Amino acid sequence: MRIGFVSPYAWDVPGGVQAHIRDLADFLKDQGHEVSILAPAIDDTSITDDDVVPAGRPVAIPFNGAVARVLFGPVAASRVRQWLVKNDFDLLHLHEPAIPSLSLLACSIAEGPMVGTFHAAAPRQRIAFAIAPFIEPIVEKLRARIAVSEFARETLRIHLDTDAVVIPNGISVERFQNVEPNSDWKRGKTIGFIGRFNEPRKGLDLLLEAIPDVARIHPDFRLLIAGPGEGLEVMQSIPPGLRPRIEFLGRLSDEEKARFLKSVSVYVAPNTGGESFGIILAEAMAAGAAIVASDLPAFEAVLSEGKYGKLFANENKSALASSLIDLLSHDEERNRLRTSAIEGATRFDWSQVGPQIVNVYLHAIGDGEKIAVGTEQRGISRLLRGESDE
């Protein structure tokens, strides 16, 4: 098959959706399929993968407790059309086709076999209901819908009154199992965190509030913080006596991330909300990390209600500190969780997830009809002009 992927988010800004598309594309190429990926890009020159076609510079909008870099408007629609005309796709796989970005445009313009994957888990949002009348008839064009979790599926039901098959995000278990630990990161009682500093829902502030309690029991602890953001500003909120125990590593490459997860004594995910899956937890499991995570429903599902990691009450600083202290104090429990996590990660491996997605593709293609280029639906044309029903 020749498959076209559309990413709604900037390709050169790390994110779970982009990683999912990239890894799925690699799986499909290994199976002999051809792929092309259309995505926004802040800097076209940063795109070095021949399979990725930059569609233009995105704009930043607040979405689901984060900042999403999306691309919409008449120029973007023109680029989608050019990409569709140039390629003879058997199928389009559109990610997050219900938000104003490239996937929604492609769904509006294209005709034929299309599959949509819905990643977000969000509460009832006013803006979603405001634009739902425009989006619903477009999303109905999808031959099949995938939700990455039951929580993403429920979001789809609430906002667009439609359903989806649940297929989790995939990871390469081998990639995380076969790396060597970093000897410097592995020293002592090390707590690891990965996340964007400017997104409160990632829970870094909560973790830093819990650290003084951890330090009273384990004064030799180390906290390694990885991710994009300015560490100097964050450091100002940390008591001066603890600052030497905390290190900011900056953004990690994929290989560095795998080594990081393999090295730390405990990996902590103190996220406070807005998570539909938790790909970092699946990756940490594959690396054999002992995990402490907030008891968000999505995290509970990935960790099988605590079988593969220790859960604490969401947004509870004391509960987080207690969980970290407990795991740092008990080597046997950490080792038990590590062994269990590796076992649990196998259900997210691409060898399990990939064939499920291919089966959805085959159902969507049906009699072999290919993707054709149509005319933007009336609702999208009105959105492009900034019109509404209000």
VOPAGU-2260 file (C-alpha; in pm, 1 decimal, decimal comma):
REM VOPAGU-2260
SITE   aa  ch    i         X         Y         Z
SITE  MET   A    0       0,0       0,0       0,0
SITE  ARG   A    1      96,6     362,4     -49,8
SITE  ILE   A    2      -9,0     542,9     267,6
SITE  GLY   A    3     -23,7     914,0     336,3
SITE  PHE   A    4       9,9    1032,2     696,1
SITE  VAL   A    5     -95,3    1377,8     810,1
SITE  SER   A    6      38,0    1522,1    1135,2
SITE  PRO   A    7    -156,2    1813,3    1287,1
SITE  TYR   A    8     143,8    1928,3    1492,6
SITE  ALA   A    9     484,2    2074,0    1404,6
SITE  TRP   A   10     720,4    1793,4    1305,3
SITE  ASP   A   11    1027,6    1966,1    1446,4
SITE  VAL   A   12     876,7    2002,0    1796,9
SITE  PRO   A   13     898,9    1672,1    1988,7
SITE  GLY   A   14     564,5    1524,0    2086,8
SITE  GLY   A   15     386,2    1194,9    2135,5
SITE  VAL   A   16     172,7    1221,3    1820,3
SITE  GLN   A   17     473,5    1293,7    1598,8
SITE  ALA   A   18     668,1    1005,2    1755,8
SITE  HIS   A   19     374,2     771,0    1701,6
SITE  ILE   A   20     347,1     866,2    1333,2
SITE  ARG   A   21     721,2     830,6    1277,1
SITE  ASP   A   22     742,0     488,8    1443,1
SITE  LEU   A   23     429,1     359,3    1269,6
SITE  ALA   A   24     568,8     476,7     935,7
SITE  ASP   A   25     893,3     289,5    1007,4
SITE  PHE   A   26     698,4     -25,5    1094,1
SITE  LEU   A   27     498,3      -3,3     772,2
SITE  LYS   A   28     809,9      53,3     560,0
SITE  ASP   A   29     965,1    -254,3     717,1
SITE  GLN   A   30     653,6    -441,8     603,6
SITE  GLY   A   31     706,7    -324,5     245,3
SITE  HIS   A   32     459,5     -35,6     231,4
SITE  GLU   A   33     534,7     315,2      97,8
SITE  VAL   A   34     467,4     621,8     310,6
SITE  SER   A   35     465,7     999,6     286,3
SITE  ILE   A   36     410,3    1231,0     583,7
SITE  LEU   A   37     268,0    1583,7     555,7
SITE  ALA   A   38     333,4    1800,8     861,0
SITE  PRO   A   39     378,6    2161,9     970,3
SITE  ALA   A   40     736,0    2265,8    1044,3
SITE  ILE   A   41     874,1    2570,4    1221,1
SITE  ASP   A   42    1195,2    2539,4    1017,5
SITE  ASP   A   43    1175,3    2348,8     687,3
SITE  THR   A   44    1552,3    2302,7     685,6
SITE  SER   A   45    1528,6    2096,8    1005,9
SITE  ILE   A   46    1337,8    1823,2     821,3
SITE  THR   A   47    1594,0    1569,4     700,7
SITE  ASP   A   48    1367,9    1266,7     654,3
SITE  ASP   A   49    1284,1    1212,7     285,5
SITE  ASP   A   50     940,6    1078,7     381,1
SITE  VAL   A   51     835,4    1405,9     547,5
SITE  VAL   A   52     689,5    1691,9     341,8
SITE  PRO   A   53     686,7    2029,4     525,9
SITE  ALA   A   54     353,0    2205,2     478,0
SITE  GLY   A   55     432,4    2546,4     626,1
SITE  ARG   A   56     501,3    2725,2     951,1
SITE  PRO   A   57     246,3    2656,9    1228,0
SITE  VAL   A   58      95,1    2890,6    1484,2
SITE  ALA   A   59      85,4    2820,1    1857,4
SITE  ILE   A   60    -255,8    2779,8    2020,3
SITE  PRO   A   61    -351,3    2666,1    2372,5
SITE  PHE   A   62    -502,8    2318,5    2363,1
SITE  ASN   A   63    -580,7    2067,1    2639,6
SITE  GLY   A   64    -349,0    2228,1    2894,1
SITE  ALA   A   65     -58,3    2257,2    2651,4
SITE  VAL   A   66      55,1    2461,0    2352,6
SITE  ALA   A   67     -20,1    2300,8    2016,0
SITE  ARG   A   68     159,4    2420,8    1702,5
SITE  VAL   A   69     -91,6    2374,3    1423,2
SITE  LEU   A   70    -140,3    2486,0    1064,2
SITE  PHE   A   71    -471,1    2598,2     915,1
SITE  GLY   A   72    -607,7    2839,5     656,6
SITE  PRO   A   73    -633,3    2876,6     276,1
SITE  VAL   A   74    -257,9    2845,8     210,3
SITE  ALA   A   75    -238,6    2527,2     416,5
SITE  ALA   A   76    -540,6    2389,3     231,3
SITE  SER   A   77    -364,5    2456,9     -99,0
SITE  ARG   A   78     -55,6    2267,4      16,9
SITE  VAL   A   79    -267,5    1973,0     128,2
SITE  ARG   A   80    -428,4    1963,7    -215,7
SITE  GLN   A   81     -89,9    1977,3    -392,3
SITE  TRP   A   82      40,0    1688,9    -180,3
SITE  LEU   A   83    -267,6    1478,6    -253,1
SITE  VAL   A   84    -249,3    1544,9    -627,1
SITE  LYS   A   85     121,2    1459,6    -641,0
SITE  ASN   A   86      78,2    1122,4    -466,9
SITE  ASP   A   87    -131,1     824,8    -566,1
SITE  PHE   A   88    -234,5     716,0    -216,7
SITE  ASP   A   89    -423,3     397,9    -143,6
SITE  LEU   A   90    -516,0     534,3     197,5
SITE  LEU   A   91    -481,2     841,4     418,9
SITE  HIS   A   92    -413,6     810,3     791,6
SITE  LEU   A   93    -508,3    1136,3     959,7
SITE  HIS   A   94    -406,0    1210,3    1318,4
SITE  GLU   A   95    -626,4    1433,0    1536,3
SITE  PRO   A   96    -862,4    1516,5    1247,3
SITE  ALA   A   97   -1102,3    1698,0    1480,9
SITE  ILE   A   98    -876,4    1994,5    1561,9
SITE  PRO   A   99    -816,7    2290,8    1327,1
SITE  SER   A  100    -500,7    2176,5    1151,5
SITE  LEU   A  101    -376,8    1982,9     849,0
SITE  SER   A  102    -557,9    1657,3     923,7
SITE  LEU   A  103    -895,8    1829,5     931,3
SITE  LEU   A  104    -815,1    2003,6     603,7
SITE  ALA   A  105    -707,3    1676,2     441,4
SITE  CYS   A  106   -1022,7    1502,4     563,2
SITE  SER   A  107   -1232,0    1780,6     413,6
SITE  ILE   A  108   -1052,3    1784,5      77,9
SITE  ALA   A  109    -986,7    1414,3      13,2
SITE  GLU   A  110   -1232,6    1145,8     -91,1
SITE  GLY   A  111   -1188,1     772,8     -45,0
SITE  PRO   A  112   -1027,8     541,8     212,8
SITE  MET   A  113    -936,7     748,8     519,5
SITE  VAL   A  114    -858,3     641,4     876,2
SITE  GLY   A  115    -843,4     883,6    1168,0
SITE  THR   A  116    -656,5     837,9    1495,8
SITE  PHE   A  117    -774,1    1038,7    1796,2
SITE  HIS   A  118    -509,2    1094,1    2064,0
SITE  ALA   A  119    -651,4    1360,8    2293,3
SITE  ALA   A  120    -843,7    1309,7    2614,7
SITE  ALA   A  121   -1006,3    1638,8    2709,5
SITE  PRO   A  122   -1300,1    1748,2    2923,1
SITE  ARG   A  123   -1603,5    1915,1    2773,9
SITE  GLN   A  124   -1458,3    2226,9    2618,0
SITE  ARG   A  125   -1668,3    2517,5    2496,7
SITE  ILE   A  126   -1463,0    2567,4    2182,0
SITE  ALA   A  127   -1508,4    2202,9    2087,1
SITE  PHE   A  128   -1885,8    2236,8    2101,1
SITE  ALA   A  129   -1873,9    2565,9    1911,2
SITE  ILE   A  130   -1702,2    2414,8    1606,3
SITE  ALA   A  131   -1853,9    2064,4    1632,0
SITE  PRO   A  132   -2128,3    2140,2    1375,1
SITE  PHE   A  133   -1855,5    2212,7    1117,9
SITE  ILE   A  134   -1639,9    1914,4    1208,3
SITE  GLU   A  135   -1894,0    1634,0    1250,7
SITE  PRO   A  136   -1983,6    1590,9     880,8
SITE  ILE   A  137   -1613,8    1590,2     791,8
SITE  VAL   A  138   -1516,3    1330,8    1052,3
SITE  GLU   A  139   -1804,9    1116,7     927,1
SITE  LYS   A  140   -1608,8    1079,2     601,4
SITE  LEU   A  141   -1357,2     859,8     781,1
SITE  ARG   A  142   -1394,9     494,4     690,4
SITE  ALA   A  143   -1253,5     394,6    1031,6
SITE  ARG   A  144   -1163,8     565,6    1359,1
SITE  ILE   A  145    -894,9     466,9    1609,1
SITE  ALA   A  146    -865,4     597,0    1966,2
SITE  VAL   A  147    -538,0     540,7    2151,1
SITE  SER   A  148    -719,4     466,7    2478,2
SITE  GLU   A  149   -1064,5     436,5    2628,8
SITE  PHE   A  150   -1024,4     795,7    2749,0
SITE  ALA   A  151    -956,3     924,5    2398,8
SITE  ARG   A  152   -1253,3     721,3    2281,2
SITE  GLU   A  153   -1477,1     880,7    2545,5
SITE  THR   A  154   -1358,4    1228,2    2440,4
SITE  LEU   A  155   -1460,5    1144,5    2083,5
SITE  ARG   A  156   -1803,3    1032,7    2199,5
SITE  ILE   A  157   -1857,7    1346,3    2411,0
SITE  HIS   A  158   -1749,5    1602,9    2153,6
SITE  LEU   A  159   -1848,2    1442,7    1822,2
SITE  ASP   A  160   -2099,6    1172,9    1918,0
SITE  THR   A  161   -1912,0     900,0    1730,8
SITE  ASP   A  162   -1713,5     590,3    1823,4
SITE  ALA   A  163   -1376,2     430,6    1755,1
SITE  VAL   A  164   -1182,2     108,6    1798,1
SITE  VAL   A  165    -918,4     132,4    2073,1
SITE  ILE   A  166    -560,6      56,4    1965,1
SITE  PRO   A  167    -284,1     183,0    2196,5
SITE  ASN   A  168      20,6     381,6    2094,5
SITE  GLY   A  169     309,0     161,5    1989,2
SITE  ILE   A  170     673,0     150,5    2094,8
SITE  SER   A  171     980,4     -45,1    1995,6
SITE  VAL   A  172    1047,9    -248,8    2308,5
SITE  GLU   A  173    1380,4    -366,0    2168,0
SITE  ARG   A  174    1503,1      -7,6    2127,6
SITE  PHE   A  175    1466,5      55,2    2501,0
SITE  GLN   A  176    1584,4    -283,4    2622,5
SITE  ASN   A  177    1905,6    -300,6    2422,2
SITE  VAL   A  178    2065,5      30,9    2523,1
SITE  GLU   A  179    2336,7      60,5    2785,6
SITE  PRO   A  180    2282,6     276,6    3096,9
SITE  ASN   A  181    2471,4     603,8    3129,7
SITE  SER   A  182    2717,9     547,8    3414,8
SITE  ASP   A  183    2690,2     909,1    3534,4
SITE  TRP   A  184    2309,2     906,2    3542,5
SITE  LYS   A  185    2306,9     567,8    3717,7
SITE  ARG   A  186    2506,9     684,3    4020,8
SITE  GLY   A  187    2332,3     668,8    4357,5
SITE  LYS   A  188    1961,6     710,3    4428,5
SITE  THR   A  189    1850,4     884,4    4110,8
SITE  ILE   A  190    1500,2    1012,3    4036,2
SITE  GLY   A  191    1428,6    1087,7    3669,1
SITE  PHE   A  192    1171,6    1320,3    3510,5
SITE  ILE   A  193    1107,0    1403,0    3142,8
SITE  GLY   A  194     867,0    1677,9    3039,0
SITE  ARG   A  195     817,5    2028,5    2907,9
SITE  PHE   A  196     875,9    2280,7    3186,8
SITE  ASN   A  197     620,9    2529,4    3051,3
SITE  GLU   A  198     328,1    2285,4    3077,3
SITE  PRO   A  199     195,7    2277,9    3435,9
SITE  ARG   A  200       5,7    1954,2    3366,8
SITE  LYS   A  201     337,4    1767,2    3336,8
SITE  GLY   A  202     367,7    1808,4    3714,7
SITE  LEU   A  203     724,9    1933,8    3756,8
SITE  ASP   A  204     614,7    2192,4    4014,5
SITE  LEU   A  205     447,4    1917,9    4218,4
SITE  LEU   A  206     763,2    1706,9    4204,4
SITE  LEU   A  207     979,2    1995,8    4322,0
SITE  GLU   A  208     740,3    2056,4    4612,6
SITE  ALA   A  209     778,7    1691,4    4715,0
SITE  ILE   A  210    1159,3    1685,9    4693,1
SITE  PRO   A  211    1232,3    1841,8    5037,4
SITE  ASP   A  212    1039,0    1555,5    5203,5
SITE  VAL   A  213    1238,4    1302,9    4999,5
SITE  ALA   A  214    1565,6    1474,4    5094,8
SITE  ARG   A  215    1492,5    1439,8    5467,6
SITE  ILE   A  216    1492,1    1058,4    5436,5
SITE  HIS   A  217    1734,3    1022,6    5145,3
SITE  PRO   A  218    1976,0    1318,4    5161,9
SITE  ASP   A  219    2196,5    1147,7    4899,9
SITE  PHE   A  220    1921,9    1151,3    4633,3
SITE  ARG   A  221    1973,0    1301,2    4286,2
SITE  LEU   A  222    1701,9    1445,3    4062,6
SITE  LEU   A  223    1767,2    1448,5    3686,9
SITE  ILE   A  224    1526,5    1665,1    3485,1
SITE  ALA   A  225    1515,2    1632,7    3106,2
SITE  GLY   A  226    1314,1    1821,8    2848,5
SITE  PRO   A  227    1293,4    2153,3    2664,7
SITE  GLY   A  228    1282,8    2458,4    2885,8
SITE  GLU   A  229    1492,2    2697,6    3092,3
SITE  GLY   A  230    1635,7    2519,6    3396,6
SITE  LEU   A  231    1774,2    2837,5    3553,2
SITE  GLU   A  232    1427,1    2982,7    3603,9
SITE  VAL   A  233    1297,1    2659,0    3755,3
SITE  MET   A  234    1596,4    2639,4    3989,0
SITE  GLN   A  235    1488,7    2962,3    4161,5
SITE  SER   A  236    1196,0    2776,8    4322,8
SITE  ILE   A  237    1423,8    2513,6    4476,6
SITE  PRO   A  238    1567,9    2560,0    4827,7
SITE  PRO   A  239    1938,0    2654,6    4791,0
SITE  GLY   A  240    2052,1    2355,9    4995,8
SITE  LEU   A  241    1892,4    2113,3    4748,6
SITE  ARG   A  242    2012,9    2274,3    4426,5
SITE  PRO   A  243    2338,8    2073,6    4409,5
SITE  ARG   A  244    2126,5    1753,0    4407,3
SITE  ILE   A  245    1932,7    1859,7    4097,5
SITE  GLU   A  246    2058,5    1857,0    3738,8
SITE  PHE   A  247    1891,0    1981,1    3420,6
SITE  LEU   A  248    1986,7    1779,2    3113,0
SITE  GLY   A  249    1795,0    1968,6    2843,8
SITE  ARG   A  250    1625,5    1799,0    2549,8
SITE  LEU   A  251    1734,2    1438,3    2495,6
SITE  SER   A  252    1768,3    1251,9    2167,8
SITE  ASP   A  253    1574,7     927,0    2129,0
SITE  GLU   A  254    1883,2     723,8    2216,0
SITE  GLU   A  255    1961,9     945,2    2514,7
SITE  LYS   A  256    1604,0     911,6    2637,9
SITE  ALA   A  257    1628,2     532,7    2625,6
SITE  ARG   A  258    1957,8     539,8    2818,6
SITE  PHE   A  259    1806,4     784,3    3069,0
SITE  LEU   A  260    1511,5     553,3    3140,6
SITE  LYS   A  261    1750,3     260,1    3169,9
SITE  SER   A  262    1974,0     447,1    3417,7
SITE  VAL   A  263    1752,9     610,6    3681,3
SITE  SER   A  264    1660,4     438,6    4007,8
SITE  VAL   A  265    1301,7     564,3    3980,3
SITE  TYR   A  266    1121,7     729,5    3691,0
SITE  VAL   A  267     846,7     966,9    3805,9
SITE  ALA   A  268     544,5    1088,8    3605,8
SITE  PRO   A  269     366,1    1343,4    3831,6
SITE  ASN   A  270     130,8    1463,0    3553,9
SITE  THR   A  271    -184,6    1632,1    3679,8
SITE  GLY   A  272    -424,4    1584,6    3384,8
SITE  GLY   A  273    -489,6    1598,1    3012,5
SITE  GLU   A  274    -331,6    1258,4    2938,0
SITE  SER   A  275    -505,3    1010,1    2710,5
SITE  PHE   A  276    -237,0     741,8    2715,1
SITE  GLY   A  277     110,7     804,6    2856,6
SITE  ILE   A  278     361,9     691,2    2595,7
SITE  ILE   A  279     653,1     781,9    2825,6
SITE  LEU   A  280     526,6     523,3    3076,3
SITE  ALA   A  281     522,9     250,6    2810,1
SITE  GLU   A  282     877,9     349,3    2713,9
SITE  ALA   A  283     991,3     350,1    3076,0
SITE  MET   A  284     838,7       6,2    3120,3
SITE  ALA   A  285    1027,1    -123,8    2815,8
SITE  ALA   A  286    1352,1      13,2    2959,7
SITE  GLY   A  287    1282,2    -169,6    3285,3
SITE  ALA   A  288    1236,2     139,7    3499,1
SITE  ALA   A  289    1076,0     139,0    3842,6
SITE  ILE   A  290     791,4     386,6    3792,1
SITE  VAL   A  291     602,4     623,8    4020,4
SITE  ALA   A  292     304,8     790,1    3849,4
SITE  SER   A  293      -4,2     990,5    3939,3
SITE  ASP   A  294    -325,0     790,6    3939,2
SITE  LEU   A  295    -472,4     949,2    3628,3
SITE  PRO   A  296    -711,2     703,0    3460,5
SITE  ALA   A  297    -488,3     682,4    3151,6
SITE  PHE   A  298    -181,0     607,0    3363,5
SITE  GLU   A  299    -370,6     349,0    3567,0
SITE  ALA   A  300    -458,6     172,0    3243,2
SITE  VAL   A  301    -100,7     167,7    3112,2
SITE  LEU   A  302      32,1      46,7    3448,8
SITE  SER   A  303    -254,3    -203,7    3492,6
SITE  GLU   A  304    -381,6     -46,1    3815,8
SITE  GLY   A  305     -35,6     -50,2    3974,0
SITE  LYS   A  306      90,5    -389,3    3857,7
SITE  TYR   A  307     368,4    -231,7    3650,6
SITE  GLY   A  308     436,0      80,5    3856,3
SITE  LYS   A  309     351,5     256,2    4181,0
SITE  LEU   A  310      56,2     497,6    4169,3
SITE  PHE   A  311      -1,4     796,8    4398,9
SITE  ALA   A  312    -300,8    1026,5    4449,1
SITE  ASN   A  313    -302,9    1290,5    4177,4
SITE  GLU   A  314    -177,9    1637,3    4282,4
SITE  ASN   A  315     -97,2    1511,3    4634,3
SITE  LYS   A  316     254,4    1625,0    4723,0
SITE  SER   A  317     275,8    1410,0    5034,5
SITE  ALA   A  318     160,4    1096,8    4853,0
SITE  LEU   A  319     419,4    1155,8    4579,9
SITE  ALA   A  320     697,6    1204,9    4834,8
SITE  SER   A  321     592,4     893,7    5025,1
SITE  SER   A  322     594,6     681,8    4708,4
SITE  LEU   A  323     941,5     803,3    4610,0
SITE  ILE   A  324    1078,1     749,0    4960,7
SITE  ASP   A  325     933,3     398,1    4970,3
SITE  LEU   A  326    1087,7     287,8    4640,6
SITE  LEU   A  327    1425,2     446,6    4713,4
SITE  SER   A  328    1425,7     262,1    5047,3
SITE  HIS   A  329    1346,3     -86,0    4913,2
SITE  ASP   A  330    1573,0    -235,3    4648,1
SITE  GLU   A  331    1367,8    -555,0    4623,6
SITE  GLU   A  332    1048,3    -365,2    4542,3
SITE  ARG   A  333    1225,4    -159,5    4276,3
SITE  ASN   A  334    1364,9    -475,5    4118,1
SITE  ARG   A  335    1024,4    -642,6    4127,2
SITE  LEU   A  336     865,8    -346,8    3949,9
SITE  ARG   A  337    1142,3    -341,9    3689,9
SITE  THR   A  338    1090,3    -707,9    3602,3
SITE  SER   A  339     713,4    -666,1    3593,8
SITE  ALA   A  340     735,4    -350,9    3378,9
SITE  ILE   A  341     941,0    -522,6    3108,4
SITE  GLU   A  342     680,4    -796,8    3090,4
SITE  GLY   A  343     395,0    -544,9    3068,3
SITE  ALA   A  344     559,3    -339,1    2793,9
SITE  THR   A  345     530,5    -617,6    2536,2
SITE  ARG   A  346     163,7    -540,0    2473,0
SITE  PHE   A  347     265,6    -200,2    2332,5
SITE  ASP   A  348     536,2    -331,0    2099,7
SITE  TRP   A  349     487,1    -253,9    1732,3
SITE  SER   A  350     480,9    -628,1    1662,6
SITE  GLN   A  351     148,6    -628,2    1852,8
SITE  VAL   A  352      10,5    -283,0    1770,3
SITE  GLY   A  353     115,9    -253,6    1404,4
SITE  PRO   A  354     -85,4    -549,4    1269,0
SITE  GLN   A  355    -397,8    -419,4    1444,4
SITE  ILE   A  356    -363,9     -88,8    1258,0
SITE  VAL   A  357    -299,3    -264,8     926,7
SITE  ASN   A  358    -620,6    -463,4     976,6
SITE  VAL   A  359    -806,6    -133,4    1015,3
SITE  TYR   A  360    -645,5     -13,1     690,3
SITE  LEU   A  361    -759,5    -322,5     502,7
SITE  HIS   A  362   -1113,5    -274,1     630,3
SITE  ALA   A  363   -1110,2      91,0     519,5
SITE  ILE   A  364    -973,5      20,0     171,3
SITE  GLY   A  365   -1241,5    -235,7      95,5
SITE  ASP   A  366   -1264,9    -283,9    -280,6
SITE  GLY   A  367    -936,5    -107,8    -361,2
SITE  GLU   A  368   -1064,7     246,4    -419,5
SITE  LYS   A  369    -786,2     506,8    -405,5
SITE  ILE   A  370    -771,0     854,9    -259,4
SITE  ALA   A  371    -918,4    1125,4    -481,6
SITE  VAL   A  372    -913,1    1502,8    -444,3
SITE  GLY   A  373   -1244,5    1675,6    -397,8
SITE  THR   A  374   -1359,7    2021,3    -291,5
SITE  GLU   A  375   -1343,8    2152,9      63,2
SITE  GLN   A  376   -1669,4    2094,7     241,2
SITE  ARG   A  377   -1881,4    2399,7     311,3
SITE  GLY   A  378   -1814,0    2392,6     685,9
SITE  ILE   A  379   -1438,4    2403,5     644,5
SITE  SER   A  380   -1461,6    2679,1     385,6
SITE  ARG   A  381   -1653,5    2887,4     639,4
SITE  LEU   A  382   -1395,9    2816,4     909,9
SITE  LEU   A  383   -1118,7    2922,5     673,0
SITE  ARG   A  384   -1296,9    3255,8     629,4
SITE  GLY   A  385   -1345,8    3287,5    1008,1
SITE  GLU   A  386   -1725,5    3254,6     991,8
SITE  SER   A  387   -1945,8    3076,2    1245,8
SITE  ASP   A  388   -2309,6    3016,4    1325,0
SITE  GLU   A  389   -2301,4    3264,2    1613,3
